[in-house]
């Protein structure tokens, strides 16, 4: 087992840096990619803007590790694919990220990451792993293009997915 979590989180936070409260964003008030709703559930009480603005990478790292990285079994994925799946899960939800991976590896998409999915994913090595990362990121972008908020956020999402793909391929080495 390996742990690319620290590197993946650093790369993710490049895209998720800073406090935002965009009226057009269904996620609402967000800092470091963590919505106020998600943070409130994590800490077990309502949160205000001051508390959201006070978040730091070290404060949110345990949330990202447990709710996204571990939920996607990223430590068990090959380097590069782990980051692509993690970033997708943070941006669009763990279930959606896993279903997208299942579609790419030919497993019935149920959003659960069990032994069947892991067995299918583990078959992708070398050039096949590169192709899997490319297809996964391309499919992610197609999903984002289908969202009604794409005209508002699409340029940034497309840039993000392309950068995630490039970094993931680099991590494959």
Phi and psi in radians as a Rosetta constraint file:
Dihedral C 1 N 2 CA 2 C 2 CIRCULARHARMONIC -2.234 0.35
Dihedral N 2 CA 2 C 2 N 3 CIRCULARHARMONIC 2.951 0.35
Dihedral C 2 N 3 CA 3 C 3 CIRCULARHARMONIC -2.455 0.35
Dihedral N 3 CA 3 C 3 N 4 CIRCULARHARMONIC 1.756 0.35
Dihedral C 3 N 4 CA 4 C 4 CIRCULARHARMONIC -1.689 0.35
Dihedral N 4 CA 4 C 4 N 5 CIRCULARHARMONIC 0.197 0.35
Dihedral C 4 N 5 CA 5 C 5 CIRCULARHARMONIC -0.961 0.35
Dihedral N 5 CA 5 C 5 N 6 CIRCULARHARMONIC -0.833 0.35
Dihedral C 5 N 6 CA 6 C 6 CIRCULARHARMONIC -1.038 0.35
Dihedral N 6 CA 6 C 6 N 7 CIRCULARHARMONIC -0.789 0.35
Dihedral C 6 N 7 CA 7 C 7 CIRCULARHARMONIC -1.166 0.35
Dihedral N 7 CA 7 C 7 N 8 CIRCULARHARMONIC -0.719 0.35
Dihedral C 7 N 8 CA 8 C 8 CIRCULARHARMONIC -1.148 0.35
Dihedral N 8 CA 8 C 8 N 9 CIRCULARHARMONIC -0.700 0.35
Dihedral C 8 N 9 CA 9 C 9 CIRCULARHARMONIC -1.146 0.35
Dihedral N 9 CA 9 C 9 N 10 CIRCULARHARMONIC -0.740 0.35
Dihedral C 9 N 10 CA 10 C 10 CIRCULARHARMONIC -1.021 0.35
Dihedral N 10 CA 10 C 10 N 11 CIRCULARHARMONIC -0.790 0.35
Dihedral C 10 N 11 CA 11 C 11 CIRCULARHARMONIC -1.139 0.35
Dihedral N 11 CA 11 C 11 N 12 CIRCULARHARMONIC -0.728 0.35
Dihedral C 11 N 12 CA 12 C 12 CIRCULARHARMONIC -1.088 0.35
Dihedral N 12 CA 12 C 12 N 13 CIRCULARHARMONIC -0.746 0.35
Dihedral C 12 N 13 CA 13 C 13 CIRCULARHARMONIC -1.199 0.35
Dihedral N 13 CA 13 C 13 N 14 CIRCULARHARMONIC -0.284 0.35
Dihedral C 13 N 14 CA 14 C 14 CIRCULARHARMONIC -1.066 0.35
Dihedral N 14 CA 14 C 14 N 15 CIRCULARHARMONIC -0.660 0.35
Dihedral C 14 N 15 CA 15 C 15 CIRCULARHARMONIC -1.510 0.35
Dihedral N 15 CA 15 C 15 N 16 CIRCULARHARMONIC -0.379 0.35
Dihedral C 15 N 16 CA 16 C 16 CIRCULARHARMONIC -1.900 0.35
Dihedral N 16 CA 16 C 16 N 17 CIRCULARHARMONIC 0.203 0.35
Dihedral C 16 N 17 CA 17 C 17 CIRCULARHARMONIC -1.200 0.35
Dihedral N 17 CA 17 C 17 N 18 CIRCULARHARMONIC 2.491 0.35
Dihedral C 17 N 18 CA 18 C 18 CIRCULARHARMONIC 1.606 0.35
Dihedral N 18 CA 18 C 18 N 19 CIRCULARHARMONIC 2.799 0.35
Dihedral C 18 N 19 CA 19 C 19 CIRCULARHARMONIC -1.528 0.35
Dihedral N 19 CA 19 C 19 N 20 CIRCULARHARMONIC 2.328 0.35
Dihedral C 19 N 20 CA 20 C 20 CIRCULARHARMONIC -2.440 0.35
Dihedral N 20 CA 20 C 20 N 21 CIRCULARHARMONIC 2.621 0.35
Dihedral C 20 N 21 CA 21 C 21 CIRCULARHARMONIC -2.545 0.35
Dihedral N 21 CA 21 C 21 N 22 CIRCULARHARMONIC 1.244 0.35
Dihedral C 21 N 22 CA 22 C 22 CIRCULARHARMONIC -1.514 0.35
Dihedral N 22 CA 22 C 22 N 23 CIRCULARHARMONIC 2.184 0.35
Dihedral C 22 N 23 CA 23 C 23 CIRCULARHARMONIC -1.073 0.35
Dihedral N 23 CA 23 C 23 N 24 CIRCULARHARMONIC -0.413 0.35
Dihedral C 23 N 24 CA 24 C 24 CIRCULARHARMONIC -1.514 0.35
Dihedral N 24 CA 24 C 24 N 25 CIRCULARHARMONIC -0.130 0.35
Dihedral C 24 N 25 CA 25 C 25 CIRCULARHARMONIC -1.608 0.35
Dihedral N 25 CA 25 C 25 N 26 CIRCULARHARMONIC 2.045 0.35
Dihedral C 25 N 26 CA 26 C 26 CIRCULARHARMONIC -1.071 0.35
Dihedral N 26 CA 26 C 26 N 27 CIRCULARHARMONIC -0.338 0.35
Dihedral C 26 N 27 CA 27 C 27 CIRCULARHARMONIC -1.282 0.35
Dihedral N 27 CA 27 C 27 N 28 CIRCULARHARMONIC -0.339 0.35
Dihedral C 27 N 28 CA 28 C 28 CIRCULARHARMONIC 1.246 0.35
Dihedral N 28 CA 28 C 28 N 29 CIRCULARHARMONIC -2.671 0.35
Dihedral C 28 N 29 CA 29 C 29 CIRCULARHARMONIC -1.013 0.35
Dihedral N 29 CA 29 C 29 N 30 CIRCULARHARMONIC 2.209 0.35
Dihedral C 29 N 30 CA 30 C 30 CIRCULARHARMONIC -2.476 0.35
Dihedral N 30 CA 30 C 30 N 31 CIRCULARHARMONIC 2.490 0.35
Dihedral C 30 N 31 CA 31 C 31 CIRCULARHARMONIC -2.449 0.35
Dihedral N 31 CA 31 C 31 N 32 CIRCULARHARMONIC 2.333 0.35
Dihedral C 31 N 32 CA 32 C 32 CIRCULARHARMONIC 0.952 0.35
Dihedral N 32 CA 32 C 32 N 33 CIRCULARHARMONIC 0.552 0.35
Dihedral C 32 N 33 CA 33 C 33 CIRCULARHARMONIC 1.427 0.35
Dihedral N 33 CA 33 C 33 N 34 CIRCULARHARMONIC -0.007 0.35
Dihedral C 33 N 34 CA 34 C 34 CIRCULARHARMONIC -1.761 0.35
Dihedral N 34 CA 34 C 34 N 35 CIRCULARHARMONIC 2.114 0.35
Dihedral C 34 N 35 CA 35 C 35 CIRCULARHARMONIC -1.324 0.35
Dihedral N 35 CA 35 C 35 N 36 CIRCULARHARMONIC 2.743 0.35
Dihedral C 35 N 36 CA 36 C 36 CIRCULARHARMONIC -1.031 0.35
Dihedral N 36 CA 36 C 36 N 37 CIRCULARHARMONIC -0.681 0.35
Dihedral C 36 N 37 CA 37 C 37 CIRCULARHARMONIC -1.087 0.35
Dihedral N 37 CA 37 C 37 N 38 CIRCULARHARMONIC -0.806 0.35
Dihedral C 37 N 38 CA 38 C 38 CIRCULARHARMONIC -1.111 0.35
Dihedral N 38 CA 38 C 38 N 39 CIRCULARHARMONIC -0.762 0.35
Dihedral C 38 N 39 CA 39 C 39 CIRCULARHARMONIC -1.143 0.35
Dihedral N 39 CA 39 C 39 N 40 CIRCULARHARMONIC -0.703 0.35
Dihedral C 39 N 40 CA 40 C 40 CIRCULARHARMONIC -1.073 0.35
Dihedral N 40 CA 40 C 40 N 41 CIRCULARHARMONIC -0.735 0.35
Dihedral C 40 N 41 CA 41 C 41 CIRCULARHARMONIC -1.128 0.35
Dihedral N 41 CA 41 C 41 N 42 CIRCULARHARMONIC -0.693 0.35
Dihedral C 41 N 42 CA 42 C 42 CIRCULARHARMONIC -1.131 0.35
Dihedral N 42 CA 42 C 42 N 43 CIRCULARHARMONIC -0.781 0.35
Dihedral C 42 N 43 CA 43 C 43 CIRCULARHARMONIC -1.554 0.35
Dihedral N 43 CA 43 C 43 N 44 CIRCULARHARMONIC -0.206 0.35
Dihedral C 43 N 44 CA 44 C 44 CIRCULARHARMONIC 1.463 0.35
Dihedral N 44 CA 44 C 44 N 45 CIRCULARHARMONIC 0.350 0.35
Dihedral C 44 N 45 CA 45 C 45 CIRCULARHARMONIC -2.812 0.35
Dihedral N 45 CA 45 C 45 N 46 CIRCULARHARMONIC 2.820 0.35
Dihedral C 45 N 46 CA 46 C 46 CIRCULARHARMONIC -1.050 0.35
Dihedral N 46 CA 46 C 46 N 47 CIRCULARHARMONIC 2.632 0.35
Dihedral C 46 N 47 CA 47 C 47 CIRCULARHARMONIC -2.209 0.35
Dihedral N 47 CA 47 C 47 N 48 CIRCULARHARMONIC 2.695 0.35
Dihedral C 47 N 48 CA 48 C 48 CIRCULARHARMONIC -1.983 0.35
Dihedral N 48 CA 48 C 48 N 49 CIRCULARHARMONIC 3.114 0.35
Dihedral C 48 N 49 CA 49 C 49 CIRCULARHARMONIC -1.065 0.35
Dihedral N 49 CA 49 C 49 N 50 CIRCULARHARMONIC -0.717 0.35
Dihedral C 49 N 50 CA 50 C 50 CIRCULARHARMONIC -1.032 0.35
Dihedral N 50 CA 50 C 50 N 51 CIRCULARHARMONIC -0.770 0.35
Dihedral C 50 N 51 CA 51 C 51 CIRCULARHARMONIC -1.151 0.35
Dihedral N 51 CA 51 C 51 N 52 CIRCULARHARMONIC -0.686 0.35
Dihedral C 51 N 52 CA 52 C 52 CIRCULARHARMONIC -1.152 0.35
Dihedral N 52 CA 52 C 52 N 53 CIRCULARHARMONIC -0.721 0.35
Dihedral C 52 N 53 CA 53 C 53 CIRCULARHARMONIC -1.159 0.35
Dihedral N 53 CA 53 C 53 N 54 CIRCULARHARMONIC -0.401 0.35
Dihedral C 53 N 54 CA 54 C 54 CIRCULARHARMONIC -1.441 0.35
Dihedral N 54 CA 54 C 54 N 55 CIRCULARHARMONIC -0.095 0.35
Dihedral C 54 N 55 CA 55 C 55 CIRCULARHARMONIC -1.117 0.35
Dihedral N 55 CA 55 C 55 N 56 CIRCULARHARMONIC 2.502 0.35
Dihedral C 55 N 56 CA 56 C 56 CIRCULARHARMONIC -2.250 0.35
Dihedral N 56 CA 56 C 56 N 57 CIRCULARHARMONIC 2.860 0.35
Dihedral C 56 N 57 CA 57 C 57 CIRCULARHARMONIC -0.955 0.35
Dihedral N 57 CA 57 C 57 N 58 CIRCULARHARMONIC -0.714 0.35
Dihedral C 57 N 58 CA 58 C 58 CIRCULARHARMONIC -1.206 0.35
Dihedral N 58 CA 58 C 58 N 59 CIRCULARHARMONIC -0.519 0.35
Dihedral C 58 N 59 CA 59 C 59 CIRCULARHARMONIC -1.257 0.35
Dihedral N 59 CA 59 C 59 N 60 CIRCULARHARMONIC -0.695 0.35
Dihedral C 59 N 60 CA 60 C 60 CIRCULARHARMONIC -1.534 0.35
Dihedral N 60 CA 60 C 60 N 61 CIRCULARHARMONIC -0.227 0.35
Dihedral C 60 N 61 CA 61 C 61 CIRCULARHARMONIC -0.959 0.35
Dihedral N 61 CA 61 C 61 N 62 CIRCULARHARMONIC -0.789 0.35
Dihedral C 61 N 62 CA 62 C 62 CIRCULARHARMONIC -1.072 0.35
Dihedral N 62 CA 62 C 62 N 63 CIRCULARHARMONIC -0.631 0.35
Dihedral C 62 N 63 CA 63 C 63 CIRCULARHARMONIC -1.093 0.35
Dihedral N 63 CA 63 C 63 N 64 CIRCULARHARMONIC -0.870 0.35
Dihedral C 63 N 64 CA 64 C 64 CIRCULARHARMONIC -1.050 0.35
Dihedral N 64 CA 64 C 64 N 65 CIRCULARHARMONIC -0.699 0.35
Dihedral C 64 N 65 CA 65 C 65 CIRCULARHARMONIC -1.109 0.35
Dihedral N 65 CA 65 C 65 N 66 CIRCULARHARMONIC -0.893 0.35
Dihedral C 65 N 66 CA 66 C 66 CIRCULARHARMONIC -1.327 0.35
Dihedral N 66 CA 66 C 66 N 67 CIRCULARHARMONIC -0.863 0.35
Dihedral C 66 N 67 CA 67 C 67 CIRCULARHARMONIC -1.329 0.35
Dihedral N 67 CA 67 C 67 N 68 CIRCULARHARMONIC -0.394 0.35
Dihedral C 67 N 68 CA 68 C 68 CIRCULARHARMONIC -2.148 0.35
Dihedral N 68 CA 68 C 68 N 69 CIRCULARHARMONIC -1.054 0.35
Dihedral C 68 N 69 CA 69 C 69 CIRCULARHARMONIC -1.038 0.35
Dihedral N 69 CA 69 C 69 N 70 CIRCULARHARMONIC -0.962 0.35
Dihedral C 69 N 70 CA 70 C 70 CIRCULARHARMONIC -1.169 0.35
Dihedral N 70 CA 70 C 70 N 71 CIRCULARHARMONIC -0.656 0.35
Dihedral C 70 N 71 CA 71 C 71 CIRCULARHARMONIC -1.105 0.35
Dihedral N 71 CA 71 C 71 N 72 CIRCULARHARMONIC -0.464 0.35
Dihedral C 71 N 72 CA 72 C 72 CIRCULARHARMONIC -1.667 0.35
Dihedral N 72 CA 72 C 72 N 73 CIRCULARHARMONIC 0.086 0.35
Dihedral C 72 N 73 CA 73 C 73 CIRCULARHARMONIC 0.943 0.35
Dihedral N 73 CA 73 C 73 N 74 CIRCULARHARMONIC 0.667 0.35
Dihedral C 73 N 74 CA 74 C 74 CIRCULARHARMONIC -1.076 0.35
Dihedral N 74 CA 74 C 74 N 75 CIRCULARHARMONIC -0.569 0.35
Dihedral C 74 N 75 CA 75 C 75 CIRCULARHARMONIC -1.087 0.35
Dihedral N 75 CA 75 C 75 N 76 CIRCULARHARMONIC -0.348 0.35
Dihedral C 75 N 76 CA 76 C 76 CIRCULARHARMONIC -1.669 0.35
Dihedral N 76 CA 76 C 76 N 77 CIRCULARHARMONIC -0.060 0.35
Dihedral C 76 N 77 CA 77 C 77 CIRCULARHARMONIC -1.638 0.35
Dihedral N 77 CA 77 C 77 N 78 CIRCULARHARMONIC 2.767 0.35
Dihedral C 77 N 78 CA 78 C 78 CIRCULARHARMONIC -1.178 0.35
Dihedral N 78 CA 78 C 78 N 79 CIRCULARHARMONIC 2.648 0.35
Dihedral C 78 N 79 CA 79 C 79 CIRCULARHARMONIC -0.989 0.35
Dihedral N 79 CA 79 C 79 N 80 CIRCULARHARMONIC 2.387 0.35
Dihedral C 79 N 80 CA 80 C 80 CIRCULARHARMONIC 1.740 0.35
Dihedral N 80 CA 80 C 80 N 81 CIRCULARHARMONIC -0.986 0.35
Dihedral C 80 N 81 CA 81 C 81 CIRCULARHARMONIC -1.143 0.35
Dihedral N 81 CA 81 C 81 N 82 CIRCULARHARMONIC -0.634 0.35
Dihedral C 81 N 82 CA 82 C 82 CIRCULARHARMONIC -1.009 0.35
Dihedral N 82 CA 82 C 82 N 83 CIRCULARHARMONIC -0.791 0.35
Dihedral C 82 N 83 CA 83 C 83 CIRCULARHARMONIC -1.165 0.35
Dihedral N 83 CA 83 C 83 N 84 CIRCULARHARMONIC -0.759 0.35
Dihedral C 83 N 84 CA 84 C 84 CIRCULARHARMONIC -1.063 0.35
Dihedral N 84 CA 84 C 84 N 85 CIRCULARHARMONIC -0.751 0.35
Dihedral C 84 N 85 CA 85 C 85 CIRCULARHARMONIC -1.202 0.35
Dihedral N 85 CA 85 C 85 N 86 CIRCULARHARMONIC -0.755 0.35
Dihedral C 85 N 86 CA 86 C 86 CIRCULARHARMONIC -1.033 0.35
Dihedral N 86 CA 86 C 86 N 87 CIRCULARHARMONIC -0.841 0.35
Dihedral C 86 N 87 CA 87 C 87 CIRCULARHARMONIC -1.106 0.35
Dihedral N 87 CA 87 C 87 N 88 CIRCULARHARMONIC -0.730 0.35
Dihedral C 87 N 88 CA 88 C 88 CIRCULARHARMONIC -1.080 0.35
Dihedral N 88 CA 88 C 88 N 89 CIRCULARHARMONIC -0.779 0.35
Dihedral C 88 N 89 CA 89 C 89 CIRCULARHARMONIC -1.066 0.35
Dihedral N 89 CA 89 C 89 N 90 CIRCULARHARMONIC -0.732 0.35
Dihedral C 89 N 90 CA 90 C 90 CIRCULARHARMONIC -1.141 0.35
Dihedral N 90 CA 90 C 90 N 91 CIRCULARHARMONIC -0.742 0.35
Dihedral C 90 N 91 CA 91 C 91 CIRCULARHARMONIC -1.347 0.35
Dihedral N 91 CA 91 C 91 N 92 CIRCULARHARMONIC -0.583 0.35
Dihedral C 91 N 92 CA 92 C 92 CIRCULARHARMONIC -2.326 0.35
Dihedral N 92 CA 92 C 92 N 93 CIRCULARHARMONIC 0.049 0.35
Dihedral C 92 N 93 CA 93 C 93 CIRCULARHARMONIC 1.835 0.35
Dihedral N 93 CA 93 C 93 N 94 CIRCULARHARMONIC 2.512 0.35
Dihedral C 93 N 94 CA 94 C 94 CIRCULARHARMONIC -1.077 0.35
Dihedral N 94 CA 94 C 94 N 95 CIRCULARHARMONIC -0.836 0.35
Dihedral C 94 N 95 CA 95 C 95 CIRCULARHARMONIC -1.032 0.35
Dihedral N 95 CA 95 C 95 N 96 CIRCULARHARMONIC -0.771 0.35
Dihedral C 95 N 96 CA 96 C 96 CIRCULARHARMONIC -1.132 0.35
Dihedral N 96 CA 96 C 96 N 97 CIRCULARHARMONIC -0.716 0.35
Dihedral C 96 N 97 CA 97 C 97 CIRCULARHARMONIC -1.106 0.35
Dihedral N 97 CA 97 C 97 N 98 CIRCULARHARMONIC -0.729 0.35
Dihedral C 97 N 98 CA 98 C 98 CIRCULARHARMONIC -1.216 0.35
Dihedral N 98 CA 98 C 98 N 99 CIRCULARHARMONIC -0.734 0.35
Dihedral C 98 N 99 CA 99 C 99 CIRCULARHARMONIC -1.044 0.35
Dihedral N 99 CA 99 C 99 N 100 CIRCULARHARMONIC -0.710 0.35
Dihedral C 99 N 100 CA 100 C 100 CIRCULARHARMONIC -1.096 0.35
Dihedral N 100 CA 100 C 100 N 101 CIRCULARHARMONIC -0.726 0.35
Dihedral C 100 N 101 CA 101 C 101 CIRCULARHARMONIC -1.131 0.35
Dihedral N 101 CA 101 C 101 N 102 CIRCULARHARMONIC -0.747 0.35
Dihedral C 101 N 102 CA 102 C 102 CIRCULARHARMONIC -1.050 0.35
Dihedral N 102 CA 102 C 102 N 103 CIRCULARHARMONIC -0.728 0.35
Dihedral C 102 N 103 CA 103 C 103 CIRCULARHARMONIC -1.046 0.35
Dihedral N 103 CA 103 C 103 N 104 CIRCULARHARMONIC -0.723 0.35
Dihedral C 103 N 104 CA 104 C 104 CIRCULARHARMONIC -1.204 0.35
Dihedral N 104 CA 104 C 104 N 105 CIRCULARHARMONIC -0.506 0.35
Dihedral C 104 N 105 CA 105 C 105 CIRCULARHARMONIC -1.785 0.35
Dihedral N 105 CA 105 C 105 N 106 CIRCULARHARMONIC 0.087 0.35
Dihedral C 105 N 106 CA 106 C 106 CIRCULARHARMONIC 1.433 0.35
Dihedral N 106 CA 106 C 106 N 107 CIRCULARHARMONIC 0.469 0.35
Dihedral C 106 N 107 CA 107 C 107 CIRCULARHARMONIC -1.885 0.35
Dihedral N 107 CA 107 C 107 N 108 CIRCULARHARMONIC 2.477 0.35
Dihedral C 107 N 108 CA 108 C 108 CIRCULARHARMONIC -0.969 0.35
Dihedral N 108 CA 108 C 108 N 109 CIRCULARHARMONIC 2.151 0.35
Dihedral C 108 N 109 CA 109 C 109 CIRCULARHARMONIC -1.318 0.35
Dihedral N 109 CA 109 C 109 N 110 CIRCULARHARMONIC 1.904 0.35
Dihedral C 109 N 110 CA 110 C 110 CIRCULARHARMONIC -2.119 0.35
Dihedral N 110 CA 110 C 110 N 111 CIRCULARHARMONIC -0.074 0.35
Dihedral C 110 N 111 CA 111 C 111 CIRCULARHARMONIC 1.412 0.35
Dihedral N 111 CA 111 C 111 N 112 CIRCULARHARMONIC -0.017 0.35
Dihedral C 111 N 112 CA 112 C 112 CIRCULARHARMONIC -1.749 0.35
Dihedral N 112 CA 112 C 112 N 113 CIRCULARHARMONIC 2.417 0.35
Dihedral C 112 N 113 CA 113 C 113 CIRCULARHARMONIC -1.851 0.35
Dihedral N 113 CA 113 C 113 N 114 CIRCULARHARMONIC 1.350 0.35
Dihedral C 113 N 114 CA 114 C 114 CIRCULARHARMONIC -1.706 0.35
Dihedral N 114 CA 114 C 114 N 115 CIRCULARHARMONIC -2.871 0.35
Dihedral C 114 N 115 CA 115 C 115 CIRCULARHARMONIC -1.149 0.35
Dihedral N 115 CA 115 C 115 N 116 CIRCULARHARMONIC -0.609 0.35
Dihedral C 115 N 116 CA 116 C 116 CIRCULARHARMONIC -1.113 0.35
Dihedral N 116 CA 116 C 116 N 117 CIRCULARHARMONIC -0.790 0.35
Dihedral C 116 N 117 CA 117 C 117 CIRCULARHARMONIC -1.118 0.35
Dihedral N 117 CA 117 C 117 N 118 CIRCULARHARMONIC -0.805 0.35
Dihedral C 117 N 118 CA 118 C 118 CIRCULARHARMONIC -1.087 0.35
Dihedral N 118 CA 118 C 118 N 119 CIRCULARHARMONIC -0.695 0.35
Dihedral C 118 N 119 CA 119 C 119 CIRCULARHARMONIC -1.094 0.35
Dihedral N 119 CA 119 C 119 N 120 CIRCULARHARMONIC -0.730 0.35
Dihedral C 119 N 120 CA 120 C 120 CIRCULARHARMONIC -1.166 0.35
Dihedral N 120 CA 120 C 120 N 121 CIRCULARHARMONIC -0.762 0.35
Dihedral C 120 N 121 CA 121 C 121 CIRCULARHARMONIC -1.107 0.35
Dihedral N 121 CA 121 C 121 N 122 CIRCULARHARMONIC -0.680 0.35
Dihedral C 121 N 122 CA 122 C 122 CIRCULARHARMONIC -1.185 0.35
Dihedral N 122 CA 122 C 122 N 123 CIRCULARHARMONIC -0.212 0.35
Dihedral C 122 N 123 CA 123 C 123 CIRCULARHARMONIC -1.321 0.35
Dihedral N 123 CA 123 C 123 N 124 CIRCULARHARMONIC -0.254 0.35
Dihedral C 123 N 124 CA 124 C 124 CIRCULARHARMONIC -1.597 0.35
Dihedral N 124 CA 124 C 124 N 125 CIRCULARHARMONIC 1.910 0.35
Dihedral C 124 N 125 CA 125 C 125 CIRCULARHARMONIC -2.357 0.35
Dihedral N 125 CA 125 C 125 N 126 CIRCULARHARMONIC 2.776 0.35
Dihedral C 125 N 126 CA 126 C 126 CIRCULARHARMONIC 1.028 0.35
Dihedral N 126 CA 126 C 126 N 127 CIRCULARHARMONIC -2.277 0.35
Dihedral C 126 N 127 CA 127 C 127 CIRCULARHARMONIC -1.107 0.35
Dihedral N 127 CA 127 C 127 N 128 CIRCULARHARMONIC -0.563 0.35
Dihedral C 127 N 128 CA 128 C 128 CIRCULARHARMONIC -1.133 0.35
Dihedral N 128 CA 128 C 128 N 129 CIRCULARHARMONIC -0.610 0.35
Dihedral C 128 N 129 CA 129 C 129 CIRCULARHARMONIC -1.168 0.35
Dihedral N 129 CA 129 C 129 N 130 CIRCULARHARMONIC -0.699 0.35
Dihedral C 129 N 130 CA 130 C 130 CIRCULARHARMONIC -1.067 0.35
Dihedral N 130 CA 130 C 130 N 131 CIRCULARHARMONIC -0.803 0.35
Dihedral C 130 N 131 CA 131 C 131 CIRCULARHARMONIC -1.086 0.35
Dihedral N 131 CA 131 C 131 N 132 CIRCULARHARMONIC -0.690 0.35
Dihedral C 131 N 132 CA 132 C 132 CIRCULARHARMONIC -1.087 0.35
Dihedral N 132 CA 132 C 132 N 133 CIRCULARHARMONIC -0.810 0.35
Dihedral C 132 N 133 CA 133 C 133 CIRCULARHARMONIC -1.072 0.35
Dihedral N 133 CA 133 C 133 N 134 CIRCULARHARMONIC -0.775 0.35
Dihedral C 133 N 134 CA 134 C 134 CIRCULARHARMONIC -1.076 0.35
Dihedral N 134 CA 134 C 134 N 135 CIRCULARHARMONIC -0.831 0.35
Dihedral C 134 N 135 CA 135 C 135 CIRCULARHARMONIC -1.113 0.35
Dihedral N 135 CA 135 C 135 N 136 CIRCULARHARMONIC -0.735 0.35
Dihedral C 135 N 136 CA 136 C 136 CIRCULARHARMONIC -1.049 0.35
Dihedral N 136 CA 136 C 136 N 137 CIRCULARHARMONIC -0.844 0.35
Dihedral C 136 N 137 CA 137 C 137 CIRCULARHARMONIC -1.176 0.35
Dihedral N 137 CA 137 C 137 N 138 CIRCULARHARMONIC -0.681 0.35
Dihedral C 137 N 138 CA 138 C 138 CIRCULARHARMONIC -1.103 0.35
Dihedral N 138 CA 138 C 138 N 139 CIRCULARHARMONIC -0.733 0.35
Dihedral C 138 N 139 CA 139 C 139 CIRCULARHARMONIC -1.156 0.35
Dihedral N 139 CA 139 C 139 N 140 CIRCULARHARMONIC -0.623 0.35
Dihedral C 139 N 140 CA 140 C 140 CIRCULARHARMONIC -1.074 0.35
Dihedral N 140 CA 140 C 140 N 141 CIRCULARHARMONIC -0.777 0.35
Dihedral C 140 N 141 CA 141 C 141 CIRCULARHARMONIC -1.121 0.35
Dihedral N 141 CA 141 C 141 N 142 CIRCULARHARMONIC -0.681 0.35
Dihedral C 141 N 142 CA 142 C 142 CIRCULARHARMONIC -1.071 0.35
Dihedral N 142 CA 142 C 142 N 143 CIRCULARHARMONIC -0.716 0.35
Dihedral C 142 N 143 CA 143 C 143 CIRCULARHARMONIC -1.065 0.35
Dihedral N 143 CA 143 C 143 N 144 CIRCULARHARMONIC -0.834 0.35
Dihedral C 143 N 144 CA 144 C 144 CIRCULARHARMONIC -1.062 0.35
Dihedral N 144 CA 144 C 144 N 145 CIRCULARHARMONIC -0.655 0.35
Dihedral C 144 N 145 CA 145 C 145 CIRCULARHARMONIC -1.131 0.35
Dihedral N 145 CA 145 C 145 N 146 CIRCULARHARMONIC -0.372 0.35
Dihedral C 145 N 146 CA 146 C 146 CIRCULARHARMONIC -1.440 0.35
Dihedral N 146 CA 146 C 146 N 147 CIRCULARHARMONIC -0.174 0.35
Dihedral C 146 N 147 CA 147 C 147 CIRCULARHARMONIC -1.386 0.35
Dihedral N 147 CA 147 C 147 N 148 CIRCULARHARMONIC 2.529 0.35
Dihedral C 147 N 148 CA 148 C 148 CIRCULARHARMONIC -1.149 0.35
Dihedral N 148 CA 148 C 148 N 149 CIRCULARHARMONIC -0.365 0.35
Dihedral C 148 N 149 CA 149 C 149 CIRCULARHARMONIC -1.554 0.35
Dihedral N 149 CA 149 C 149 N 150 CIRCULARHARMONIC 0.041 0.35
Dihedral C 149 N 150 CA 150 C 150 CIRCULARHARMONIC -1.024 0.35
Dihedral N 150 CA 150 C 150 N 151 CIRCULARHARMONIC -0.695 0.35
Dihedral C 150 N 151 CA 151 C 151 CIRCULARHARMONIC -1.035 0.35
Dihedral N 151 CA 151 C 151 N 152 CIRCULARHARMONIC -0.497 0.35
Dihedral C 151 N 152 CA 152 C 152 CIRCULARHARMONIC -1.482 0.35
Dihedral N 152 CA 152 C 152 N 153 CIRCULARHARMONIC -0.795 0.35
Dihedral C 152 N 153 CA 153 C 153 CIRCULARHARMONIC -1.928 0.35
Dihedral N 153 CA 153 C 153 N 154 CIRCULARHARMONIC -0.043 0.35
Dihedral C 153 N 154 CA 154 C 154 CIRCULARHARMONIC -1.021 0.35
Dihedral N 154 CA 154 C 154 N 155 CIRCULARHARMONIC -0.719 0.35
Dihedral C 154 N 155 CA 155 C 155 CIRCULARHARMONIC -1.051 0.35
Dihedral N 155 CA 155 C 155 N 156 CIRCULARHARMONIC -0.773 0.35
Dihedral C 155 N 156 CA 156 C 156 CIRCULARHARMONIC -1.180 0.35
Dihedral N 156 CA 156 C 156 N 157 CIRCULARHARMONIC -0.710 0.35
Dihedral C 156 N 157 CA 157 C 157 CIRCULARHARMONIC -1.096 0.35
Dihedral N 157 CA 157 C 157 N 158 CIRCULARHARMONIC -0.755 0.35
Dihedral C 157 N 158 CA 158 C 158 CIRCULARHARMONIC -1.102 0.35
Dihedral N 158 CA 158 C 158 N 159 CIRCULARHARMONIC -0.745 0.35
Dihedral C 158 N 159 CA 159 C 159 CIRCULARHARMONIC -1.063 0.35
Dihedral N 159 CA 159 C 159 N 160 CIRCULARHARMONIC -0.781 0.35
Dihedral C 159 N 160 CA 160 C 160 CIRCULARHARMONIC -1.056 0.35
Dihedral N 160 CA 160 C 160 N 161 CIRCULARHARMONIC -0.877 0.35
Dihedral C 160 N 161 CA 161 C 161 CIRCULARHARMONIC -1.078 0.35
Dihedral N 161 CA 161 C 161 N 162 CIRCULARHARMONIC -0.720 0.35
Dihedral C 161 N 162 CA 162 C 162 CIRCULARHARMONIC -1.116 0.35
Dihedral N 162 CA 162 C 162 N 163 CIRCULARHARMONIC -0.674 0.35
Dihedral C 162 N 163 CA 163 C 163 CIRCULARHARMONIC -1.238 0.35
Dihedral N 163 CA 163 C 163 N 164 CIRCULARHARMONIC -0.657 0.35
Dihedral C 163 N 164 CA 164 C 164 CIRCULARHARMONIC -1.108 0.35
Dihedral N 164 CA 164 C 164 N 165 CIRCULARHARMONIC -0.761 0.35
Dihedral C 164 N 165 CA 165 C 165 CIRCULARHARMONIC -1.058 0.35
Dihedral N 165 CA 165 C 165 N 166 CIRCULARHARMONIC -0.820 0.35
Dihedral C 165 N 166 CA 166 C 166 CIRCULARHARMONIC -1.067 0.35
Dihedral N 166 CA 166 C 166 N 167 CIRCULARHARMONIC -0.792 0.35
Dihedral C 166 N 167 CA 167 C 167 CIRCULARHARMONIC -1.159 0.35
Dihedral N 167 CA 167 C 167 N 168 CIRCULARHARMONIC -0.703 0.35
Dihedral C 167 N 168 CA 168 C 168 CIRCULARHARMONIC -1.089 0.35
Dihedral N 168 CA 168 C 168 N 169 CIRCULARHARMONIC -0.750 0.35
Dihedral C 168 N 169 CA 169 C 169 CIRCULARHARMONIC -1.145 0.35
Dihedral N 169 CA 169 C 169 N 170 CIRCULARHARMONIC -0.655 0.35
Dihedral C 169 N 170 CA 170 C 170 CIRCULARHARMONIC -1.123 0.35
Dihedral N 170 CA 170 C 170 N 171 CIRCULARHARMONIC -0.729 0.35
Dihedral C 170 N 171 CA 171 C 171 CIRCULARHARMONIC -1.140 0.35
Dihedral N 171 CA 171 C 171 N 172 CIRCULARHARMONIC -0.513 0.35
Dihedral C 171 N 172 CA 172 C 172 CIRCULARHARMONIC -1.078 0.35
Dihedral N 172 CA 172 C 172 N 173 CIRCULARHARMONIC -0.556 0.35
